[in-house]
Amino acid sequence: MNNSVTIIIPAFREEDNIEAAIDNALRVAQAVTQDYEIIVVDDGSPDKTGDFARLKAQIDPNVRIATNVTNQGFGYCFARGVKMASKDFITVFPGDNDMSAESLKDLLEARGSAQLVISYMQNTHKRSIFRRFVSKTFIFLMNLLFGLKLKYYNGAFICRSTLLKSIPIKSTGLAALAECIVRLLKQGVTWRAIYFEHVGRCHEKSKAFNFKSIHAVLTTIWTLWGDIYFPVKSKHV
């Protein structure tokens, strides 16, 4: 069984973080497997995010770069990375480098132990009280709407490329990972959850909370709810 890995790194205005994120992903991948690729999707960044990523790609052929002409959102970047992925397993690592590299290693090493391996954040003290409240509200709502009992929805996961490529990823925002998890679980895939460590951003503030991102999350929930409970049946000619 081939255990090659694609690590997708969506990035928008991360010129101060992207090089460290790529270095961490490379270091972990090299320690776990000989067959891997890093796909950096620069989301139309107006700064030097793309330039720094391309410099890394010039040095290491395992790093691939995709660039959006304009800002499209985290979900769009992740979906684009999924389409580009050529390895057996797919996971994601944040362009702001706020996830522990050791947690990424844990995910890679857990690949294949279930069809879907998700991660949850146990220690949330590095986030503001408001963000913790919003996160808990989101988790409660998702569990209520979709009949699940997950501890977290927006953490990185790893699963086989064939599974991830078989589902639609409609969210363009931060809820894309949650969307993928729900769609896969509702298909009946086997799964397990492991802990991941949130280390926090080293530079600048999170871009997670603004009107555009909140609107994208609500749109994702509404679309996902409709797709799960009221799927459109194809018409046979």
C-alpha positions as CSV (number, residue, x, y, z in Angstrom):
1,M,0.0,0.0,0.0
2,N,1.4,3.4,-1.0
3,N,1.4,6.0,1.8
4,S,2.4,9.1,-0.1
5,V,1.2,12.4,1.2
6,T,0.1,15.8,-0.2
7,I,0.2,18.7,2.3
8,I,-1.9,21.7,1.2
9,I,-0.9,25.1,2.6
10,P,-3.5,27.9,1.8
11,A,-1.9,31.3,2.4
12,F,-3.1,34.9,2.2
13,R,-0.9,37.8,3.2
14,E,1.5,35.5,5.1
15,E,4.9,36.9,4.0
16,D,6.1,36.8,7.6
17,N,4.9,33.2,8.2
18,I,4.9,31.3,4.9
19,E,8.6,30.3,4.9
20,A,8.4,28.8,8.4
21,A,5.2,27.0,7.5
22,I,6.7,25.5,4.4
23,D,9.9,24.5,6.3
24,N,7.9,22.8,9.0
25,A,5.8,20.9,6.5
26,L,8.9,19.8,4.6
27,R,10.7,18.7,7.8
28,V,7.8,16.7,9.0
29,A,7.1,15.1,5.6
30,Q,10.7,14.1,5.1
31,A,10.7,12.4,8.6
32,V,7.6,10.4,7.8
33,T,7.7,9.4,4.1
34,Q,9.9,9.6,1.0
35,D,7.0,10.3,-1.3
36,Y,5.4,13.7,-0.6
37,E,4.5,17.0,-2.0
38,I,3.8,20.4,-0.6
39,I,1.2,22.5,-2.5
40,V,1.1,26.2,-1.5
41,V,-1.9,28.1,-2.8
42,D,-1.3,31.8,-2.6
43,D,-4.7,33.4,-2.4
44,G,-3.9,36.5,-4.4
45,S,-1.7,38.0,-1.7
46,P,-0.8,41.6,-2.3
47,D,2.5,41.2,-0.3
48,K,5.4,38.9,-0.9
49,T,3.8,35.6,0.2
50,G,3.9,34.2,-3.3
51,D,7.4,35.4,-3.9
52,F,8.7,33.7,-0.8
53,A,6.8,30.5,-1.6
54,R,8.2,30.5,-5.1
55,L,11.7,30.8,-3.8
56,K,11.1,27.7,-1.7
57,A,9.8,25.9,-4.8
58,Q,13.0,26.8,-6.7
59,I,15.1,25.1,-4.0
60,D,12.9,22.0,-3.5
61,P,11.1,20.3,-6.4
62,N,8.6,18.8,-3.8
63,V,7.1,22.2,-3.3
64,R,4.5,23.2,-5.8
65,I,2.9,26.7,-6.1
66,A,-0.6,27.8,-7.3
67,T,-1.6,31.4,-7.4
68,N,-5.1,32.9,-7.4
69,V,-5.3,36.1,-9.4
70,T,-7.6,37.6,-6.7
71,N,-8.5,36.6,-3.2
72,Q,-10.9,33.7,-3.2
73,G,-10.9,32.4,0.4
74,F,-9.5,29.5,2.4
75,G,-12.0,26.9,1.1
76,Y,-11.4,27.8,-2.5
77,C,-7.6,27.4,-2.0
78,F,-8.1,24.1,-0.2
79,A,-10.3,22.8,-3.0
80,R,-7.8,23.9,-5.6
81,G,-5.1,22.1,-3.7
82,V,-7.2,18.9,-3.5
83,K,-7.7,19.0,-7.3
84,M,-3.9,19.4,-7.8
85,A,-3.0,16.7,-5.3
86,S,-1.2,13.6,-6.8
87,K,-0.4,11.6,-3.7
88,D,-2.4,8.9,-1.8
89,F,-3.3,11.0,1.2
90,I,-4.2,14.6,1.6
91,T,-3.9,16.9,4.7
92,V,-3.6,20.6,5.3
93,F,-1.2,22.9,7.2
94,P,-2.0,26.6,7.9
95,G,-0.1,29.2,6.0
96,D,0.2,31.3,9.2
97,N,2.1,28.4,10.8
98,D,-0.1,28.4,13.9
99,M,-0.3,24.6,14.2
100,S,2.4,22.6,15.9
101,A,4.7,20.7,13.5
102,E,4.6,17.8,15.9
103,S,0.8,17.7,15.5
104,L,1.2,17.6,11.7
105,K,3.6,14.7,12.2
106,D,1.0,12.9,14.4
107,L,-1.5,13.3,11.6
108,L,0.8,12.0,8.9
109,E,1.8,9.0,11.1
110,A,-1.9,8.2,11.7
111,R,-2.8,8.1,8.0
112,G,-4.5,4.9,7.1
113,S,-5.4,4.0,10.7
114,A,-9.0,5.0,9.7
115,Q,-10.4,6.3,6.5
116,L,-10.6,9.8,8.1
117,V,-8.4,11.0,10.9
118,I,-9.5,14.4,12.3
119,S,-7.9,16.5,14.9
120,Y,-9.2,18.5,17.8
121,M,-7.8,21.3,19.9
122,Q,-7.9,20.7,23.6
123,N,-5.9,23.6,25.0
124,T,-7.5,26.8,23.7
125,H,-6.0,29.3,26.2
126,K,-4.0,31.0,23.4
127,R,-7.2,32.2,21.8
128,S,-9.3,35.1,23.1
129,I,-12.4,34.5,25.2
130,F,-14.6,35.8,22.3
131,R,-13.1,33.4,19.8
132,R,-13.4,30.5,22.2
133,F,-17.1,31.4,22.6
134,V,-17.6,31.5,18.9
135,S,-15.8,28.2,18.4
136,K,-17.9,26.4,21.0
137,T,-21.1,27.9,19.5
138,F,-20.1,26.6,16.1
139,I,-19.3,23.1,17.4
140,F,-22.6,23.0,19.3
141,L,-24.6,24.1,16.2
142,M,-22.8,21.6,13.9
143,N,-23.4,18.7,16.2
144,L,-27.0,19.7,16.6
145,L,-27.7,20.1,12.9
146,F,-25.9,17.0,11.7
147,G,-26.4,14.6,14.6
148,L,-22.7,14.3,15.5
149,K,-20.7,14.4,18.7
150,L,-17.4,15.9,17.5
151,K,-15.1,18.0,19.8
152,Y,-13.9,20.2,16.9
153,Y,-14.6,20.8,13.2
154,N,-12.0,23.2,11.9
155,G,-8.9,21.2,12.7
156,A,-6.6,19.7,10.1
157,F,-7.5,16.1,9.0
158,I,-6.0,13.5,6.8
159,C,-7.7,11.0,4.5
160,R,-7.2,9.2,1.2
161,S,-7.2,11.4,-1.8
162,T,-9.8,9.3,-3.6
163,L,-12.3,10.0,-0.8
164,L,-11.7,13.7,-0.7
165,K,-11.8,14.1,-4.4
166,S,-15.1,12.3,-4.5
167,I,-17.0,14.9,-2.5
168,P,-17.9,18.5,-3.5
169,I,-16.2,21.3,-1.6
170,K,-18.6,24.2,-1.9
171,S,-17.3,26.4,0.9
172,T,-14.9,29.2,-0.1
173,G,-14.3,30.1,3.5
174,L,-12.9,28.8,6.8
175,A,-15.7,26.2,7.2
176,A,-14.4,24.1,4.3
177,L,-12.7,21.6,6.5
178,A,-15.9,21.2,8.6
179,E,-17.8,20.7,5.4
180,C,-15.5,18.0,4.2
181,I,-15.6,16.2,7.6
182,V,-19.5,16.2,7.7
183,R,-19.8,15.0,4.1
184,L,-17.3,12.2,4.7
185,L,-18.9,11.1,8.0
186,K,-22.4,11.1,6.5
187,Q,-21.0,8.8,3.8
188,G,-20.2,6.4,6.6
189,V,-16.4,6.5,6.5
190,T,-14.4,5.1,9.5
191,W,-12.8,7.8,11.6
192,R,-10.8,8.6,14.6
193,A,-9.8,11.8,16.3
194,I,-6.4,12.9,17.7
195,Y,-5.2,15.9,19.6
196,F,-3.4,18.8,17.9
197,E,-1.6,21.7,19.5
198,H,-2.4,25.3,18.5
199,V,0.8,27.3,18.9
200,G,-0.6,30.7,17.8
201,R,0.5,33.1,15.1
202,C,4.0,34.6,15.4
203,H,3.1,37.7,13.3
204,E,0.0,39.8,12.8
205,K,-3.5,39.0,13.9
206,S,-5.8,36.2,12.7
207,K,-8.0,37.0,9.7
208,A,-10.6,34.5,10.8
209,F,-13.2,37.1,12.0
210,N,-14.6,39.6,9.6
211,F,-18.0,40.0,7.9
212,K,-16.9,38.1,4.8
213,S,-15.7,35.1,6.7
214,I,-18.7,34.9,9.0
215,H,-21.0,35.2,6.0
216,A,-19.1,32.4,4.3
217,V,-19.5,30.1,7.4
218,L,-23.2,30.7,7.6
219,T,-23.6,30.0,3.9
220,T,-21.6,26.8,4.2
221,I,-23.8,25.6,7.1
222,W,-27.0,26.4,5.1
223,T,-25.7,24.7,1.9
224,L,-24.4,21.7,3.8
225,W,-27.7,21.2,5.7
226,G,-29.6,21.3,2.4
227,D,-27.3,18.8,0.7
228,I,-27.3,16.3,3.6
229,Y,-31.1,16.3,4.3
230,F,-32.6,17.4,1.0
231,P,-30.3,16.1,-1.7
232,V,-31.3,16.9,-5.2
233,K,-32.1,13.6,-7.1
234,S,-30.7,13.3,-10.5
235,K,-33.3,13.0,-13.3
236,H,-33.0,9.9,-15.5
237,V,-33.7,10.6,-19.1
